[in-house]
């Protein structure tokens, strides 16, 4: 049962620690927990946002829209911690409208319906609603399509945020009504500005304004991977650790290491990061770089990727990029695939490493890919060319009466099992779809193909060739 199946079953009752009277019920005598550092330092205006000058600089679309107070529906696309929610809030403030936030992870049809109904009331009163939907790609097709009439009518200005490529994650209908704004990971300069703000802001920053050891600073910047939220979360944990060990005035490298614990792989299985890593893996193999290919394979495995996905790519790469240049390449890739199926990880990883190194070092040829494309292009351009009579099947007397199979010469009945006869439709006679590459094993394949073609070019009545290639 999905979340949407439960969306209209009535109000959700709290339970567990947050239930009224439960163990975790609010205690008026206790102060509320502190707001996280990343939230305290969230920029309030577009001017405070760092690292996104390409979309927020002077003269950009978003700047002009904010200045005019006329923000259109759009989707903010970028990795975590680069300012998607912050920019959406700042745009809503500039547009002087009511900002409503939903998360596609926790919201269902009932929540969206309630927002739309309230927006209709506001619009009737002359006020606009800016609906921010975080992780909008998690809404299914029907949920996404439900926004269409309300976006078109202006009932809501939809501001979506996603870490997934909108071209794949959003429906075409919804995407056609949204402006896509691409945000990039924060560079080192932008992260340093965020870090300095956290250490120097006496009101919203790290309490006590501690110093940061140079090696700790370098580690923080390295660990953040362009994510300001990750940077601030680790910094906050490091500051707490420094206080706990009695060194509140300076945050050291050990504090950062303790707060970070283990650097998590920047990898979203099934998401853009996964496809990007798989693409880098394939291109490294194609580029004959075994070290890079091994690195990307390790990154994928560390991120939890299914080993079957990786070995399938090995088999595909062997056929696509090695082709006939190394006649053993596909077999080596298939052996890795079989090892994963029989042994699983970690035992099969050595077979995968063996295949990666072999394929990266193998000679490369994409002649079979080009041949396939050329053949498909000809088939699409000439879908109605008849099969020559001598090549047609003749299972019945009527078919033979119509001439099916007439004139066909059986190669096995001829010397060297070869006769020079046409196998293409007359209109395509002489076409060449496969063009061999003089690389590795394909040199021998090229020699054979050229020999057969030369024999076939001779008149059919000259008989079989004198010897095999």
C-alpha positions in Angstrom: 0.0 0.0 0.0 1.4 3.4 -1.0 1.4 6.6 1.0 -1.3 8.0 -1.4 -3.6 5.1 -0.6 -3.7 6.4 3.0 -3.8 10.1 2.1 -7.6 10.5 2.6 -8.2 8.2 5.5 -8.5 11.1 8.0 -6.1 12.9 10.3 -2.9 11.2 11.2 -2.6 10.6 14.9 0.8 11.1 16.7 2.3 8.1 18.3 5.5 7.0 20.1 7.7 9.6 21.8 5.8 12.5 20.3 2.3 11.3 21.4 0.5 13.4 24.0 1.4 12.2 27.4 4.1 9.9 26.0 7.7 9.6 27.2 8.8 12.3 24.7 5.8 14.6 25.3 6.8 18.4 25.4 7.9 19.7 28.7 7.1 23.4 29.2 9.8 23.6 31.8 12.6 22.6 29.4 14.0 25.0 26.9 13.6 24.0 23.2 16.5 22.3 21.6 19.0 24.6 19.8 18.5 25.3 16.2 21.2 23.6 14.1 24.0 25.8 12.9 23.1 25.2 9.2 19.6 26.5 9.8 20.8 29.5 11.9 23.1 30.6 9.1 20.6 30.1 6.3 20.8 33.2 4.1 17.7 35.4 4.3 18.1 37.2 1.0 19.6 36.4 -2.4 22.5 38.7 -1.6 23.6 36.4 1.1 23.7 33.3 -1.1 27.3 32.3 -2.1 28.6 30.3 -4.9 25.8 30.6 -7.4 26.8 33.8 -9.3 26.0 32.1 -12.6 22.2 32.2 -11.8 22.1 35.0 -9.2 24.6 37.5 -10.6 23.6 40.9 -12.0 21.4 40.7 -15.0 20.5 37.0 -14.5 17.0 35.7 -15.0 16.4 35.1 -11.2 17.8 38.5 -10.2 15.5 40.3 -12.6 12.5 38.2 -11.6 13.2 38.9 -7.9 13.7 42.6 -8.5 10.4 42.8 -10.4 8.6 40.7 -7.8 7.3 38.4 -10.6 8.7 35.0 -9.9 7.6 32.3 -12.4 7.2 28.6 -11.7 10.5 26.9 -11.8 12.6 23.9 -10.6 15.9 24.3 -8.9 18.2 21.4 -9.8 21.4 20.7 -8.1 23.2 18.5 -5.5 22.5 18.7 -1.8 23.6 21.7 0.2 24.0 24.3 -2.6 21.1 26.6 -1.7 17.9 25.2 -3.4 15.6 25.8 -0.4 17.3 29.0 0.5 16.9 30.5 -3.0 13.2 29.4 -3.1 12.5 31.1 0.2 14.3 34.3 -0.9 12.4 34.4 -4.2 9.1 34.0 -2.3 10.0 36.9 0.0 10.9 39.1 -3.0 7.6 38.2 -4.7 5.7 39.2 -1.6 3.6 36.1 -1.5 2.7 33.4 1.0 5.4 30.7 1.1 4.2 27.2 1.6 6.7 24.3 1.8 6.0 20.6 1.2 8.3 17.7 1.0 7.5 15.0 -1.6 9.0 12.5 0.8 6.4 13.0 3.5 3.5 14.7 1.7 0.6 13.0 -0.1 -2.5 14.0 -2.1 -4.3 15.3 0.9 -1.6 17.7 1.7 -1.4 19.0 -1.8 -5.1 19.4 -2.0 -5.2 21.4 1.2 -2.5 23.8 -0.1 -4.3 24.3 -3.4 -7.6 25.1 -1.7 -5.9 27.6 0.6 -4.1 29.1 -2.4 -7.5 29.5 -4.3 -8.8 31.5 -1.3 -5.7 33.7 -1.2 -5.9 34.3 -5.0 -9.5 35.4 -4.7 -8.3 38.0 -2.1 -5.6 39.2 -4.5 -2.7 37.4 -2.8 -0.4 34.8 -4.4 1.0 31.5 -3.1 4.4 30.3 -3.8 4.4 26.5 -3.2 7.9 25.0 -2.6 8.1 21.3 -3.1 11.3 19.7 -2.0 12.5 16.5 -3.6 9.7 17.0 -6.2 11.1 14.1 -8.3 9.7 11.7 -5.6 6.1 12.6 -6.6 4.8 10.0 -9.1 3.5 10.9 -12.6 -0.1 11.3 -11.4 0.9 13.5 -8.5 3.0 15.7 -10.8 0.3 16.0 -13.3 -2.1 17.2 -10.6 -0.2 20.4 -10.4 -0.7 21.3 -14.1 -4.1 23.1 -14.0 -3.2 25.0 -10.9 0.2 26.2 -12.3 -1.5 27.1 -15.6 -4.3 29.0 -13.9 -1.8 30.9 -11.6 -3.3 29.5 -8.5 0.2 28.6 -7.3 3.6 29.5 -8.4 5.4 26.2 -8.1 9.0 26.2 -6.9 10.4 22.7 -7.1 13.8 21.4 -5.9 15.4 18.2 -7.0 18.7 16.5 -6.9 17.7 14.4 -9.9 17.9 15.5 -13.6 14.5 17.1 -14.3 14.6 15.7 -17.9 14.3 12.2 -16.4 12.7 12.9 -13.0 9.8 15.1 -14.0 6.9 14.5 -16.5 7.2 16.2 -19.8 4.0 18.1 -19.3 5.1 19.5 -15.9 8.6 20.2 -17.2 7.3 22.2 -20.1 5.6 24.6 -17.6 8.7 25.1 -15.4 11.9 27.1 -15.9 14.9 24.9 -15.0 17.6 26.6 -12.9 20.8 24.5 -12.6 22.8 25.0 -9.4 26.4 23.8 -9.1 28.3 22.3 -6.2 30.0 25.1 -4.1 33.6 25.8 -4.9 36.3 26.2 -2.3 36.0 30.0 -2.3 32.3 29.8 -1.6 32.8 27.2 1.2 35.4 29.4 2.8 33.0 32.3 2.9 30.4 30.0 4.6 33.0 28.8 7.0 34.2 32.3 7.9 30.6 33.4 8.4 30.0 30.5 10.8 33.1 31.3 12.9 32.7 35.1 12.8 29.0 35.6 13.4 28.6 36.0 17.1 24.9 35.7 17.0 24.1 32.9 14.5 27.5 31.2 14.2 29.5 28.8 16.4 29.2 29.9 20.0 32.3 31.4 21.4 33.9 32.1 18.0 36.6 29.4 18.4 39.7 29.5 16.2 40.1 26.8 13.6 43.4 25.0 13.1 44.7 25.2 9.5 44.8 21.5 9.1 41.2 21.3 10.5 40.1 23.9 8.0 41.6 22.1 5.1 39.9 18.8 6.2 36.5 20.5 6.6 36.7 22.0 3.1 37.8 18.6 1.7 35.1 16.7 3.5 32.3 18.9 2.4 32.3 17.9 -1.3 30.7 21.2 -2.3 27.9 20.8 0.2 27.5 23.8 2.6 25.1 21.9 4.9 27.6 19.1 5.3 30.4 21.6 6.1 28.3 23.3 8.8 27.1 20.0 10.3 30.6 18.7 10.7 31.9 22.0 12.0 29.1 22.1 14.6 30.0 18.6 15.7 33.7 19.4 15.8 33.0 22.5 18.0 31.1 20.3 20.4 33.8 17.8 20.6 36.4 20.5 21.2 34.4 21.8 24.1 33.9 18.3 25.5 37.7 17.7 25.6 38.4 21.1 27.2 39.7 22.9 24.1 36.8 25.3 23.4 39.0 28.0 22.0 40.3 26.0 19.1 38.9 23.3 16.8 41.6 20.9 15.8 41.9 18.2 13.1 41.0 15.4 15.6 37.8 17.2 16.4 36.9 17.3 12.7 37.7 13.7 12.3 35.6 12.7 15.3 32.7 14.7 14.0 32.9 13.4 10.5 33.5 9.8 11.6 33.5 8.3 8.1 33.4 10.2 4.9 30.2 9.0 3.2 30.4 8.4 -0.5 28.8 11.1 -2.6 26.7 8.5 -4.4 23.0 8.2 -4.8 22.2 4.7 -5.9 19.8 4.9 -8.8 20.2 8.7 -9.1 22.2 11.0 -11.2 25.4 10.4 -9.2 25.1 6.7 -9.9 24.7 7.2 -13.7 27.5 9.7 -13.7 29.9 7.3 -12.0 28.9 4.5 -14.4 29.5 6.9 -17.3 32.9 7.8 -15.9 33.7 4.1 -15.4 32.8 3.2 -19.0 34.7 6.2 -20.5 37.8 5.3 -18.5 37.7 1.8 -19.9 37.2 3.2 -23.4 40.1 5.6 -22.8 42.4 2.7 -21.8 43.0 4.0 -18.2 42.8 1.0 -15.9 43.6 3.1 -12.8 40.7 5.5 -13.4 38.3 2.6 -14.2 39.3 0.8 -11.0 38.7 3.9 -9.0 35.2 4.5 -10.4 34.3 0.8 -9.9 35.5 1.1 -6.2 33.4 4.3 -5.8 30.3 2.5 -7.0 30.9 -0.5 -4.8 31.6 1.7 -1.8 28.3 3.5 -2.5 26.3 0.3 -2.5 25.9 -0.2 -6.2 24.8 -3.7 -7.3 27.8 -5.6 -8.7 25.6 -6.9 -11.4 25.1 -3.4 -12.8 28.9 -3.0 -13.1 29.6 -6.3 -14.8 26.7 -5.8 -17.2 28.5 -2.6 -18.2 31.7 -4.5 -18.6 30.0 -6.9 -21.1 28.4 -4.0 -23.0 31.8 -2.1 -23.1 33.6 -5.2 -24.4 31.1 -5.5 -27.3 30.8 -1.8 -28.0 34.3 -0.4 -27.6 36.7 -3.4 -27.9 34.5 -5.2 -30.5 36.6 -7.4 -32.8 39.9 -5.8 -31.9 40.3 -8.4 -29.1 38.4 -11.6 -29.7 38.8 -12.6 -26.0 37.5 -9.4 -24.5 33.8 -10.4 -24.3 34.7 -13.8 -22.9 36.7 -12.1 -20.1 33.8 -9.8 -19.3 31.3 -12.6 -19.3 33.6 -14.6 -16.9 33.4 -11.6 -14.5 29.6 -11.6 -14.9 29.4 -15.3 -14.1 31.7 -14.9 -11.1 29.3 -12.3 -9.7 26.4 -14.6 -10.3 28.0 -17.6 -8.7 30.2 -16.2 -5.9 28.8 -12.7 -5.2 30.9 -10.1 -3.4 33.5 -9.9 -2.0 34.9 -13.1 -3.7 33.9 -12.0 -7.2 35.6 -8.6 -7.0 38.9 -10.0 -8.1 37.3 -11.3 -11.3 35.8 -7.9 -11.8 39.2 -6.2 -11.3 40.8 -8.7 -13.8 38.1 -7.8 -16.4 38.6 -4.1 -15.8 42.3 -4.2 -16.3 42.0 -6.5 -19.4 39.4 -4.4 -21.1 41.2 -1.1 -20.4 44.4 -2.5 -21.8 42.7 -4.1 -24.8 42.9 -2.6 -28.3 39.7 -0.6 -29.1 37.4 -0.7 -32.1 33.8 0.5 -32.5 33.4 -0.9 -36.0 30.6 -3.2 -34.9 28.7 -0.3 -33.4 29.0 1.7 -36.6 28.1 -1.3 -38.7 24.9 -1.8 -36.6 24.0 1.9 -37.0 24.6 1.8 -40.7 22.5 -1.3 -41.2 19.6 0.1 -39.1 19.7 3.3 -41.1 19.5 1.4 -44.4 16.7 -0.8 -43.1 14.7 2.3 -42.0 15.3 4.0 -45.3 14.3 0.9 -47.4 11.7 -1.0 -45.4 9.8 -2.2 -48.5 12.6 -3.6 -50.6 11.6 -7.2 -51.5 13.7 -10.2 -50.6 15.4 -11.4 -53.8 13.6 -14.5 -55.1 16.6 -16.8 -54.9 16.9 -16.1 -51.1 13.2 -16.6 -50.3 12.0 -19.7 -48.4 10.3 -22.3 -50.5 8.5 -24.7 -48.2 5.6 -25.4 -50.5 5.0 -26.3 -54.1 3.2 -23.1 -54.6 6.1 -21.1 -53.3 8.4 -22.9 -55.7 6.0 -22.3 -58.5 6.3 -18.6 -57.8 10.0 -18.8 -58.1 11.0 -18.8 -54.4 14.5 -20.1 -54.0 15.1 -20.4 -57.7 18.7 -19.8 -58.6 20.0 -20.1 -55.1 23.4 -21.8 -55.0 24.3 -23.8 -51.9 27.8 -22.7 -50.6 28.4 -26.2 -49.0 28.0 -27.8 -52.4 30.8 -25.6 -53.9 34.6 -25.7 -53.5 35.7 -24.1 -50.3 32.0 -23.7 -49.3 31.7 -20.4 -51.2 29.8 -19.1 -54.2 29.7 -15.5 -55.4 26.0 -14.6 -55.3 24.2 -11.5 -54.1 22.5 -11.5 -50.7 21.3 -7.9 -50.5 18.3 -6.5 -52.4 19.3 -5.3 -55.9 18.9 -1.6 -54.9 21.5 -2.1 -52.1 23.9 -4.2 -54.1 27.5 -3.2 -53.2 26.6 -1.4 -49.9 29.2 -1.7 -47.2 27.9 -1.4 -43.6 30.9 -3.0 -41.8 34.2 -1.1 -42.2 36.9 -2.9 -40.4 39.5 -1.2 -38.2 43.1 -2.2 -38.6 43.7 -2.7 -34.9 44.5 -5.9 -32.9 42.6 -9.0 -33.8 40.4 -7.0 -36.1 43.3 -6.8 -38.6 42.7 -10.5 -39.3 39.0 -10.1 -39.4 39.5 -7.2 -41.9 41.7 -9.4 -44.1 39.1 -12.1 -44.2 36.2 -9.8 -44.9 38.1 -8.0 -47.7 39.0 -11.4 -49.3 35.4 -12.6 -49.3 34.2 -9.3 -50.7 36.7 -9.4 -53.5 35.5 -12.9 -54.4 31.9 -11.9 -54.3 32.7 -9.0 -56.7 33.6 -11.5 -59.4 31.0 -12.8 -61.7 28.9 -15.6 -60.2 29.6 -17.9 -63.1 33.4 -17.8 -62.5 32.9 -20.6 -59.9 34.4 -20.9 -56.4 37.7 -19.3 -55.4 40.9 -21.3 -55.4 41.5 -21.2 -51.7 40.1 -20.0 -48.4 41.3 -16.7 -46.8 
